[in-house]
Amino acid sequence: MPRQILEGIRVLELGQLIAGPFAAKTLADFGAQVIKVEPPGQGDPLRKWRLLHEGTSVWWEAQSRSKESVCIDLRQPDGQDLVRRLAQQADVLVENFRPGTMENWGLSWEALHELNPRLIMLRVSGYGQTGPRRDEPGFAAIGEAMAGLRYLTGEPGRPPVRAGLSLGDTIAGLHGALGVLLALYERDARGGQGQVIDTALYESVFNLSESLLPEYSVFGAVREPAGGALPGIAPSNVYRCGDGEYILIAANGDGIFTRLMRRMGRDDLADDPGLARNDGRAARAAELDEAIGAWTGRLDSAAVLDILRETDVPAGRIYTARDIATDPHYRARDMIARVTAASGIEVDMPGIVPRLSDHPGAIRRRAPTLGEHTDEVLRGMGLDDGQIAELRRRGVVA
């Protein structure tokens, strides 16, 4: 296995569920040692989310790969002291509790920074560590709504819908991981110290909102939901084929549009000077969607895709999980990783992204069972078996 870029970086993960742990998973994929602190009993609630195999979520297997699990009760002073000692040995601490929780446990940034000036602290929350809404509970769905994303998802005139994934959490996790890498560079390459990365769910989604706010600030335009279309960029939509399957076609490039129209037998549209550029096509998007839909409706989806590939027009089917699992391109790119879980079941999960040529990252171990590495980590801190047994007896560790 090639050397990993983050090899030697120790991450202490105190977060639960999705955003903070997703950031830590991203760091683990590239070699960081991630010690995940879980509460005794049920551990991270994600262990029980969605579909379970022998009592454990298969989502957990993907989210917690390459991590170590330590059970510590953070409600007890001795548990808080153990975390302080772990933080002294860590490069990064990741937490996604409601603001004020870490402070109530005596684990504030100020206290930890005094113990370990090189420590980098990633704090993920619904609304950030400051501002009038900092103390409110915030989940991904709320962050997506506040950032304007939920307003845009759905058909015109109908209630907003969600994407079916916790996008706000994973987007915040990616921003958090980026912040950690920037802070590590500042600390290690420029002689700096540790610092706080304050990542809010709503801000992470808002950062992806493209022209949403600029258009409002200049024109007073409020972007509205548009179903499968992309307002202002045409033609780009989902079209029904003769066999009932839907195909996504993105022919919004000038040359691509012309090729598609000619292949459809619509030279009149290909040669129309008013459609030569996107602004003209956007004004007539409904007309173009009707023409493309009429063409795809006469053919089955396989024929449409074959024609579009020959014509060099970007297009694709709407994939389900079954389609992903059987697609040869996913396999050729190593985008489906298979890991044997502690229960013995083999679990397919997304591979490592992004792809680096010399240091591609690796899944170094399966997701841990609850508290699997507690004794190992505590011994590494200098505790002997008698001390560990006493902490276990008092319920501080498990």
Summary of the structure (lengths in Angstrom):
residues: 398
radius of gyration: 25.2
end to end distance: 32.9
largest distance: 85.1
contacts: 1252
relative contact order: 0.14
helix: 41%
strand: 15%
